[in-house]
Amino acid sequence: MYPFEQRPDIFDTTVRLTPGQQQDPLAVLKEFCGDFDLSEVRTVLYQMLIVAIGSDHDDFQSGSQRKEAIHACLRVEECLEAIYLLAKEDNKQ
């Protein structure tokens, strides 16, 4: 279980970003894109998915749970692509 899941008062808020990062989230995205190529992030995401759906963990026992995990990873990948486009656009300006 994710540690913040036990804290509903903070689970849907930012918990990792510093106050400065919260003021400039685009800088966080640009830094992320500078640290990792999109292909590297895709590979890590795919590896995490394989580990998750290939495990005996209770969260991935049913087909619908595995389908949901795959769908979530595909949506995260879409978000990652958008992040890289935003960072690229901002660097052009």
BAKE-876305 format. One record per atom (N, C-alpha, C, O): x, y, z; atom name; chain; residue number from 0. Coordinates in steps of 0.1 Angstrom, whole numbers. Example, Ala and Ser with C-alpha at 12.3 -4.5 7.8 and 13.67 -1.06 7.14 Angstrom:
BEGIN
u->132&v->-57&w->78&a->N&c->A&k->0
u->123&v->-45&w->78&a->CA&c->A&k->0
u->132&v->-33&w->78&a->C&c->A&k->0
u->142&v->-33&w->85&a->O&c->A&k->0
u->128&v->-22&w->71&a->N&c->A&k->1
u->137&v->-11&w->71&a->CA&c->A&k->1
u->129&v->0&w->79&a->C&c->A&k->1
u->134&v->11&w->80&a->O&c->A&k->1
REM end
This chain:
BEGIN
u->8&v->-12&w->0&a->N&c->A&k->0
u->0&v->0&w->0&a->CA&c->A&k->0
u->9&v->12&w->0&a->C&c->A&k->0
u->19&v->13&w->7&a->O&c->A&k->0
u->5&v->22&w->-8&a->N&c->A&k->1
u->12&v->35&w->-9&a->CA&c->A&k->1
u->11&v->42&w->5&a->C&c->A&k->1
u->0&v->43&w->10&a->O&c->A&k->1
u->22&v->47&w->10&a->N&c->A&k->2
u->22&v->53&w->24&a->CA&c->A&k->2
u->12&v->64&w->25&a->C&c->A&k->2
u->6&v->66&w->36&a->O&c->A&k->2
u->10&v->72&w->15&a->N&c->A&k->3
u->1&v->84&w->17&a->CA&c->A&k->3
u->-14&v->80&w->16&a->C&c->A&k->3
u->-23&v->88&w->19&a->O&c->A&k->3
u->-16&v->68&w->12&a->N&c->A&k->4
u->-30&v->63&w->11&a->CA&c->A&k->4
u->-36&v->62&w->25&a->C&c->A&k->4
u->-49&v->63&w->26&a->O&c->A&k->4
u->-28&v->61&w->35&a->N&c->A&k->5
u->-33&v->61&w->49&a->CA&c->A&k->5
u->-36&v->75&w->54&a->C&c->A&k->5
u->-42&v->76&w->65&a->O&c->A&k->5
u->-33&v->85&w->46&a->N&c->A&k->6
u->-35&v->99&w->50&a->CA&c->A&k->6
u->-44&v->106&w->40&a->C&c->A&k->6
u->-39&v->113&w->31&a->O&c->A&k->6
u->-57&v->103&w->41&a->N&c->A&k->7
u->-66&v->109&w->31&a->CA&c->A&k->7
u->-66&v->125&w->31&a->C&c->A&k->7
u->-70&v->131&w->21&a->O&c->A&k->7
u->-61&v->131&w->42&a->N&c->A&k->8
u->-61&v->145&w->42&a->CA&c->A&k->8
u->-50&v->151&w->33&a->C&c->A&k->8
u->-50&v->162&w->29&a->O&c->A&k->8
u->-40&v->142&w->29&a->N&c->A&k->9
u->-29&v->147&w->20&a->CA&c->A&k->9
u->-28&v->139&w->7&a->C&c->A&k->9
u->-20&v->142&w->-1&a->O&c->A&k->9
u->-36&v->128&w->6&a->N&c->A&k->10
u->-34&v->119&w->-5&a->CA&c->A&k->10
u->-37&v->126&w->-19&a->C&c->A&k->10
u->-30&v->122&w->-28&a->O&c->A&k->10
u->-46&v->135&w->-19&a->N&c->A&k->11
u->-49&v->142&w->-32&a->CA&c->A&k->11
u->-42&v->156&w->-33&a->C&c->A&k->11
u->-47&v->164&w->-40&a->O&c->A&k->11
u->-31&v->158&w->-26&a->N&c->A&k->12
u->-24&v->170&w->-26&a->CA&c->A&k->12
u->-9&v->167&w->-30&a->C&c->A&k->12
u->-5&v->156&w->-31&a->O&c->A&k->12
u->-2&v->178&w->-33&a->N&c->A&k->13
u->12&v->176&w->-36&a->CA&c->A&k->13
u->20&v->172&w->-23&a->C&c->A&k->13
u->18&v->179&w->-13&a->O&c->A&k->13
u->28&v->162&w->-23&a->N&c->A&k->14
u->35&v->158&w->-12&a->CA&c->A&k->14
u->50&v->158&w->-14&a->C&c->A&k->14
u->58&v->158&w->-4&a->O&c->A&k->14
u->55&v->158&w->-26&a->N&c->A&k->15
u->69&v->157&w->-30&a->CA&c->A&k->15
u->74&v->171&w->-34&a->C&c->A&k->15
u->86&v->173&w->-32&a->O&c->A&k->15
u->66&v->179&w->-39&a->N&c->A&k->16
u->71&v->192&w->-44&a->CA&c->A&k->16
u->73&v->202&w->-33&a->C&c->A&k->16
u->66&v->203&w->-23&a->O&c->A&k->16
u->85&v->209&w->-34&a->N&c->A&k->17
u->88&v->219&w->-24&a->CA&c->A&k->17
u->79&v->231&w->-27&a->C&c->A&k->17
u->72&v->232&w->-38&a->O&c->A&k->17
u->78&v->241&w->-18&a->N&c->A&k->18
u->70&v->253&w->-21&a->CA&c->A&k->18
u->74&v->260&w->-34&a->C&c->A&k->18
u->66&v->265&w->-41&a->O&c->A&k->18
u->87&v->260&w->-36&a->N&c->A&k->19
u->92&v->267&w->-48&a->CA&c->A&k->19
u->88&v->259&w->-61&a->C&c->A&k->19
u->85&v->265&w->-71&a->O&c->A&k->19
u->88&v->246&w->-60&a->N&c->A&k->20
u->84&v->238&w->-71&a->CA&c->A&k->20
u->69&v->239&w->-74&a->C&c->A&k->20
u->65&v->239&w->-85&a->O&c->A&k->20
u->62&v->241&w->-63&a->N&c->A&k->21
u->47&v->243&w->-65&a->CA&c->A&k->21
u->44&v->256&w->-72&a->C&c->A&k->21
u->34&v->257&w->-79&a->O&c->A&k->21
u->53&v->266&w->-70&a->N&c->A&k->22
u->51&v->279&w->-76&a->CA&c->A&k->22
u->55&v->278&w->-91&a->C&c->A&k->22
u->50&v->286&w->-99&a->O&c->A&k->22
u->64&v->269&w->-95&a->N&c->A&k->23
u->69&v->268&w->-108&a->CA&c->A&k->23
u->69&v->254&w->-113&a->C&c->A&k->23
u->80&v->248&w->-115&a->O&c->A&k->23
u->58&v->247&w->-114&a->N&c->A&k->24
u->58&v->233&w->-118&a->CA&c->A&k->24
u->64&v->230&w->-132&a->C&c->A&k->24
u->69&v->219&w->-134&a->O&c->A&k->24
u->63&v->240&w->-141&a->N&c->A&k->25
u->69&v->238&w->-154&a->CA&c->A&k->25
u->85&v->235&w->-153&a->C&c->A&k->25
u->90&v->228&w->-160&a->O&c->A&k->25
u->91&v->242&w->-143&a->N&c->A&k->26
u->105&v->240&w->-141&a->CA&c->A&k->26
u->108&v->226&w->-137&a->C&c->A&k->26
u->118&v->220&w->-140&a->O&c->A&k->26
u->99&v->220&w->-129&a->N&c->A&k->27
u->100&v->206&w->-125&a->CA&c->A&k->27
u->99&v->197&w->-137&a->C&c->A&k->27
u->107&v->187&w->-138&a->O&c->A&k->27
u->90&v->200&w->-145&a->N&c->A&k->28
u->88&v->191&w->-157&a->CA&c->A&k->28
u->100&v->192&w->-167&a->C&c->A&k->28
u->105&v->182&w->-172&a->O&c->A&k->28
u->105&v->205&w->-168&a->N&c->A&k->29
u->117&v->207&w->-177&a->CA&c->A&k->29
u->129&v->199&w->-171&a->C&c->A&k->29
u->137&v->194&w->-178&a->O&c->A&k->29
u->131&v->200&w->-158&a->N&c->A&k->30
u->142&v->193&w->-151&a->CA&c->A&k->30
u->141&v->178&w->-153&a->C&c->A&k->30
u->151&v->171&w->-156&a->O&c->A&k->30
u->129&v->173&w->-152&a->N&c->A&k->31
u->126&v->158&w->-154&a->CA&c->A&k->31
u->130&v->155&w->-168&a->C&c->A&k->31
u->137&v->144&w->-170&a->O&c->A&k->31
u->126&v->163&w->-178&a->N&c->A&k->32
u->128&v->160&w->-192&a->CA&c->A&k->32
u->143&v->161&w->-195&a->C&c->A&k->32
u->148&v->154&w->-204&a->O&c->A&k->32
u->151&v->169&w->-187&a->N&c->A&k->33
u->165&v->170&w->-189&a->CA&c->A&k->33
u->172&v->158&w->-183&a->C&c->A&k->33
u->183&v->154&w->-187&a->O&c->A&k->33
u->166&v->152&w->-172&a->N&c->A&k->34
u->172&v->141&w->-166&a->CA&c->A&k->34
u->171&v->128&w->-173&a->C&c->A&k->34
u->179&v->119&w->-173&a->O&c->A&k->34
u->159&v->126&w->-180&a->N&c->A&k->35
u->156&v->114&w->-187&a->CA&c->A&k->35
u->151&v->116&w->-201&a->C&c->A&k->35
u->143&v->126&w->-203&a->O&c->A&k->35
u->155&v->108&w->-210&a->N&c->A&k->36
u->150&v->108&w->-224&a->CA&c->A&k->36
u->136&v->102&w->-223&a->C&c->A&k->36
u->133&v->93&w->-214&a->O&c->A&k->36
u->127&v->105&w->-232&a->N&c->A&k->37
u->114&v->99&w->-232&a->CA&c->A&k->37
u->115&v->84&w->-233&a->C&c->A&k->37
u->107&v->77&w->-227&a->O&c->A&k->37
u->124&v->80&w->-242&a->N&c->A&k->38
u->126&v->65&w->-244&a->CA&c->A&k->38
u->130&v->58&w->-230&a->C&c->A&k->38
u->125&v->47&w->-228&a->O&c->A&k->38
u->138&v->65&w->-222&a->N&c->A&k->39
u->142&v->59&w->-209&a->CA&c->A&k->39
u->129&v->58&w->-200&a->C&c->A&k->39
u->128&v->47&w->-193&a->O&c->A&k->39
u->121&v->68&w->-200&a->N&c->A&k->40
u->109&v->68&w->-191&a->CA&c->A&k->40
u->99&v->57&w->-196&a->C&c->A&k->40
u->93&v->50&w->-188&a->O&c->A&k->40
u->98&v->56&w->-209&a->N&c->A&k->41
u->89&v->46&w->-215&a->CA&c->A&k->41
u->94&v->32&w->-210&a->C&c->A&k->41
u->86&v->23&w->-207&a->O&c->A&k->41
u->107&v->30&w->-211&a->N&c->A&k->42
u->112&v->17&w->-207&a->CA&c->A&k->42
u->110&v->14&w->-192&a->C&c->A&k->42
u->106&v->2&w->-189&a->O&c->A&k->42
u->112&v->23&w->-184&a->N&c->A&k->43
u->110&v->21&w->-169&a->CA&c->A&k->43
u->95&v->19&w->-167&a->C&c->A&k->43
u->91&v->10&w->-159&a->O&c->A&k->43
u->86&v->26&w->-173&a->N&c->A&k->44
u->72&v->24&w->-171&a->CA&c->A&k->44
u->68&v->10&w->-176&a->C&c->A&k->44
u->60&v->4&w->-169&a->O&c->A&k->44
u->73&v->6&w->-187&a->N&c->A&k->45
u->70&v->-8&w->-192&a->CA&c->A&k->45
u->75&v->-18&w->-183&a->C&c->A&k->45
u->68&v->-28&w->-180&a->O&c->A&k->45
u->87&v->-16&w->-178&a->N&c->A&k->46
u->93&v->-26&w->-168&a->CA&c->A&k->46
u->84&v->-27&w->-155&a->C&c->A&k->46
u->82&v->-38&w->-150&a->O&c->A&k->46
u->80&v->-16&w->-150&a->N&c->A&k->47
u->71&v->-16&w->-138&a->CA&c->A&k->47
u->58&v->-23&w->-141&a->C&c->A&k->47
u->53&v->-30&w->-133&a->O&c->A&k->47
u->53&v->-21&w->-153&a->N&c->A&k->48
u->40&v->-28&w->-156&a->CA&c->A&k->48
u->42&v->-43&w->-157&a->C&c->A&k->48
u->34&v->-50&w->-152&a->O&c->A&k->48
u->53&v->-47&w->-163&a->N&c->A&k->49
u->56&v->-61&w->-164&a->CA&c->A&k->49
u->57&v->-68&w->-150&a->C&c->A&k->49
u->52&v->-78&w->-148&a->O&c->A&k->49
u->65&v->-61&w->-142&a->N&c->A&k->50
u->66&v->-66&w->-128&a->CA&c->A&k->50
u->53&v->-66&w->-121&a->C&c->A&k->50
u->50&v->-76&w->-114&a->O&c->A&k->50
u->45&v->-56&w->-123&a->N&c->A&k->51
u->32&v->-56&w->-116&a->CA&c->A&k->51
u->23&v->-67&w->-120&a->C&c->A&k->51
u->17&v->-74&w->-112&a->O&c->A&k->51
u->21&v->-68&w->-133&a->N&c->A&k->52
u->11&v->-78&w->-138&a->CA&c->A&k->52
u->17&v->-92&w->-138&a->C&c->A&k->52
u->9&v->-102&w->-138&a->O&c->A&k->52
u->30&v->-93&w->-137&a->N&c->A&k->53
u->36&v->-107&w->-136&a->CA&c->A&k->53
u->38&v->-111&w->-121&a->C&c->A&k->53
u->42&v->-122&w->-119&a->O&c->A&k->53
u->34&v->-103&w->-112&a->N&c->A&k->54
u->36&v->-107&w->-98&a->CA&c->A&k->54
u->24&v->-114&w->-92&a->C&c->A&k->54
u->13&v->-115&w->-99&a->O&c->A&k->54
u->25&v->-120&w->-80&a->N&c->A&k->55
u->14&v->-126&w->-74&a->CA&c->A&k->55
u->7&v->-117&w->-64&a->C&c->A&k->55
u->-1&v->-122&w->-56&a->O&c->A&k->55
u->9&v->-104&w->-66&a->N&c->A&k->56
u->3&v->-94&w->-57&a->CA&c->A&k->56
u->-12&v->-94&w->-58&a->C&c->A&k->56
u->-17&v->-96&w->-69&a->O&c->A&k->56
u->-19&v->-93&w->-47&a->N&c->A&k->57
u->-34&v->-93&w->-47&a->CA&c->A&k->57
u->-40&v->-82&w->-56&a->C&c->A&k->57
u->-51&v->-84&w->-61&a->O&c->A&k->57
u->-33&v->-71&w->-58&a->N&c->A&k->58
u->-38&v->-60&w->-66&a->CA&c->A&k->58
u->-39&v->-63&w->-81&a->C&c->A&k->58
u->-46&v->-56&w->-88&a->O&c->A&k->58
u->-33&v->-74&w->-85&a->N&c->A&k->59
u->-33&v->-77&w->-99&a->CA&c->A&k->59
u->-37&v->-92&w->-102&a->C&c->A&k->59
u->-33&v->-98&w->-112&a->O&c->A&k->59
u->-46&v->-97&w->-94&a->N&c->A&k->60
u->-50&v->-111&w->-95&a->CA&c->A&k->60
u->-61&v->-113&w->-106&a->C&c->A&k->60
u->-60&v->-123&w->-114&a->O&c->A&k->60
u->-70&v->-104&w->-108&a->N&c->A&k->61
u->-80&v->-106&w->-118&a->CA&c->A&k->61
u->-76&v->-99&w->-131&a->C&c->A&k->61
u->-68&v->-90&w->-132&a->O&c->A&k->61
u->-83&v->-104&w->-142&a->N&c->A&k->62
u->-80&v->-98&w->-155&a->CA&c->A&k->62
u->-84&v->-83&w->-155&a->C&c->A&k->62
u->-77&v->-75&w->-162&a->O&c->A&k->62
u->-95&v->-79&w->-148&a->N&c->A&k->63
u->-99&v->-65&w->-149&a->CA&c->A&k->63
u->-89&v->-57&w->-141&a->C&c->A&k->63
u->-87&v->-45&w->-145&a->O&c->A&k->63
u->-83&v->-62&w->-131&a->N&c->A&k->64
u->-72&v->-54&w->-124&a->CA&c->A&k->64
u->-60&v->-52&w->-132&a->C&c->A&k->64
u->-54&v->-41&w->-133&a->O&c->A&k->64
u->-56&v->-62&w->-140&a->N&c->A&k->65
u->-45&v->-61&w->-149&a->CA&c->A&k->65
u->-48&v->-52&w->-160&a->C&c->A&k->65
u->-40&v->-44&w->-164&a->O&c->A&k->65
u->-60&v->-53&w->-165&a->N&c->A&k->66
u->-65&v->-44&w->-176&a->CA&c->A&k->66
u->-64&v->-29&w->-171&a->C&c->A&k->66
u->-60&v->-20&w->-179&a->O&c->A&k->66
u->-69&v->-27&w->-159&a->N&c->A&k->67
u->-68&v->-13&w->-153&a->CA&c->A&k->67
u->-54&v->-8&w->-152&a->C&c->A&k->67
u->-51&v->4&w->-154&a->O&c->A&k->67
u->-45&v->-17&w->-148&a->N&c->A&k->68
u->-31&v->-13&w->-147&a->CA&c->A&k->68
u->-25&v->-9&w->-160&a->C&c->A&k->68
u->-18&v->1&w->-162&a->O&c->A&k->68
u->-28&v->-17&w->-170&a->N&c->A&k->69
u->-23&v->-14&w->-184&a->CA&c->A&k->69
u->-29&v->-1&w->-189&a->C&c->A&k->69
u->-22&v->7&w->-194&a->O&c->A&k->69
u->-42&v->1&w->-187&a->N&c->A&k->70
u->-48&v->14&w->-191&a->CA&c->A&k->70
u->-42&v->26&w->-184&a->C&c->A&k->70
u->-39&v->36&w->-190&a->O&c->A&k->70
u->-40&v->24&w->-171&a->N&c->A&k->71
u->-33&v->35&w->-163&a->CA&c->A&k->71
u->-19&v->38&w->-169&a->C&c->A&k->71
u->-16&v->50&w->-170&a->O&c->A&k->71
u->-12&v->28&w->-172&a->N&c->A&k->72
u->2&v->30&w->-178&a->CA&c->A&k->72
u->1&v->37&w->-191&a->C&c->A&k->72
u->9&v->46&w->-194&a->O&c->A&k->72
u->-8&v->33&w->-199&a->N&c->A&k->73
u->-10&v->40&w->-212&a->CA&c->A&k->73
u->-13&v->54&w->-211&a->C&c->A&k->73
u->-9&v->63&w->-218&a->O&c->A&k->73
u->-22&v->58&w->-201&a->N&c->A&k->74
u->-26&v->72&w->-198&a->CA&c->A&k->74
u->-14&v->79&w->-193&a->C&c->A&k->74
u->-12&v->91&w->-196&a->O&c->A&k->74
u->-6&v->73&w->-184&a->N&c->A&k->75
u->6&v->79&w->-179&a->CA&c->A&k->75
u->16&v->82&w->-190&a->C&c->A&k->75
u->22&v->93&w->-191&a->O&c->A&k->75
u->17&v->73&w->-200&a->N&c->A&k->76
u->26&v->75&w->-211&a->CA&c->A&k->76
u->21&v->87&w->-219&a->C&c->A&k->76
u->29&v->94&w->-224&a->O&c->A&k->76
u->8&v->88&w->-221&a->N&c->A&k->77
u->2&v->100&w->-228&a->CA&c->A&k->77
u->6&v->113&w->-221&a->C&c->A&k->77
u->10&v->123&w->-227&a->O&c->A&k->77
u->5&v->113&w->-208&a->N&c->A&k->78
u->9&v->124&w->-200&a->CA&c->A&k->78
u->24&v->127&w->-201&a->C&c->A&k->78
u->28&v->139&w->-202&a->O&c->A&k->78
u->32&v->117&w->-202&a->N&c->A&k->79
u->46&v->119&w->-203&a->CA&c->A&k->79
u->49&v->125&w->-217&a->C&c->A&k->79
u->57&v->135&w->-218&a->O&c->A&k->79
u->42&v->121&w->-227&a->N&c->A&k->80
u->45&v->127&w->-240&a->CA&c->A&k->80
u->41&v->142&w->-240&a->C&c->A&k->80
u->48&v->150&w->-246&a->O&c->A&k->80
u->30&v->145&w->-234&a->N&c->A&k->81
u->25&v->159&w->-233&a->CA&c->A&k->81
u->36&v->167&w->-225&a->C&c->A&k->81
u->39&v->178&w->-228&a->O&c->A&k->81
u->41&v->161&w->-214&a->N&c->A&k->82
u->51&v->168&w->-206&a->CA&c->A&k->82
u->63&v->172&w->-215&a->C&c->A&k->82
u->68&v->183&w->-214&a->O&c->A&k->82
u->68&v->162&w->-222&a->N&c->A&k->83
u->79&v->164&w->-231&a->CA&c->A&k->83
u->77&v->175&w->-241&a->C&c->A&k->83
u->85&v->183&w->-245&a->O&c->A&k->83
u->64&v->175&w->-247&a->N&c->A&k->84
u->61&v->185&w->-257&a->CA&c->A&k->84
u->61&v->199&w->-250&a->C&c->A&k->84
u->65&v->209&w->-256&a->O&c->A&k->84
u->55&v->200&w->-238&a->N&c->A&k->85
u->54&v->213&w->-231&a->CA&c->A&k->85
u->68&v->218&w->-228&a->C&c->A&k->85
u->71&v->230&w->-230&a->O&c->A&k->85
u->77&v->209&w->-223&a->N&c->A&k->86
u->91&v->213&w->-220&a->CA&c->A&k->86
u->98&v->217&w->-233&a->C&c->A&k->86
u->106&v->227&w->-232&a->O&c->A&k->86
u->96&v->210&w->-244&a->N&c->A&k->87
u->102&v->214&w->-256&a->CA&c->A&k->87
u->97&v->228&w->-261&a->C&c->A&k->87
u->105&v->236&w->-265&a->O&c->A&k->87
u->84&v->230&w->-261&a->N&c->A&k->88
u->78&v->243&w->-265&a->CA&c->A&k->88
u->84&v->254&w->-256&a->C&c->A&k->88
u->87&v->265&w->-261&a->O&c->A&k->88
u->85&v->252&w->-243&a->N&c->A&k->89
u->90&v->262&w->-234&a->CA&c->A&k->89
u->104&v->266&w->-237&a->C&c->A&k->89
u->108&v->277&w->-235&a->O&c->A&k->89
u->112&v->256&w->-241&a->N&c->A&k->90
u->126&v->258&w->-243&a->CA&c->A&k->90
u->128&v->266&w->-256&a->C&c->A&k->90
u->138&v->273&w->-257&a->O&c->A&k->90
u->118&v->266&w->-265&a->N&c->A&k->91
u->119&v->273&w->-278&a->CA&c->A&k->91
u->117&v->288&w->-275&a->C&c->A&k->91
u->121&v->297&w->-283&a->O&c->A&k->91
u->110&v->291&w->-265&a->N&c->A&k->92
u->106&v->305&w->-262&a->CA&c->A&k->92
u->117&v->313&w->-256&a->C&c->A&k->92
u->115&v->325&w->-253&a->O&c->A&k->92
REM end
